[in-house]
Amino acid sequence: MEDQAIVRLFVARDETAIGQTQTKYGSRLKYLAYEITQDTQTAEECENDVYLGAWNAIPPHEPYDYFYAFLTRLTRNVALNRCRSLHTQKRKATVDELTDELANTIPGGNDVDEFIDDTVLRESLNAFLATLPEETRNVFVRRYWYMDSVERIAEGYGMSESKVKSMLFRCRNKLRQTLQKEGYNL
């Protein structure tokens, strides 16, 4: 079933929307949740929470043209929240590692002005990613959006781990320079 038809089912509050979503994207959503949580049972729970989240979010959101991206964002948020709640005292090393890698690249804070600038930052990140060669962009997204390990990325793209690490390092530096030119204090 096409994404637009599934979204129409959600908008119409037809429960078959959940089954259609599970059939089409369930394994990918569970995989993403597993990559973040590193636990099969927790990943399955996250997948179910994503369906509930989609049910509650559609409407008012109607992601006809970006349904899969909408679901992956829900999945990441649910899985990261689950990690935080399960490991309040002892945070997951993978999430910490990725946070540390990007900590000096992307600005952050609790300031209201920075919160308002999130949209501008998102546009800057998208523009930056659009300038990268396809392979570099894919490696960057696999690492920082899908939270794939360097080993898995290297295996998937047929390159050495050191090449992936170098590519990510150069990409982070280029992103830092781009954001600094745009006036972000890092």
HELIX and SHEET records of a PDB file:
HELIX    1   1 ASP A    3  VAL A   11  1                                   9    
HELIX    2   2 THR A   16  THR A   37  1                                  22    
HELIX    3   3 THR A   40  ALA A   57  1                                  18    
HELIX    4   4 PHE A   67  LEU A   86  1                                  20    
HELIX    5   5 ALA A   93  ALA A  103  1                                  11    
HELIX    6   6 VAL A  112  ILE A  116  1                                   5    
HELIX    7   7 ASP A  118  THR A  131  1                                  14    
HELIX    8   8 GLU A  134  TYR A  144  1                                  11    
HELIX    9   9 VAL A  150  TYR A  157  1                                   8    
HELIX   10  10 GLU A  161  LYS A  181  1                                  21    
END                                                                             
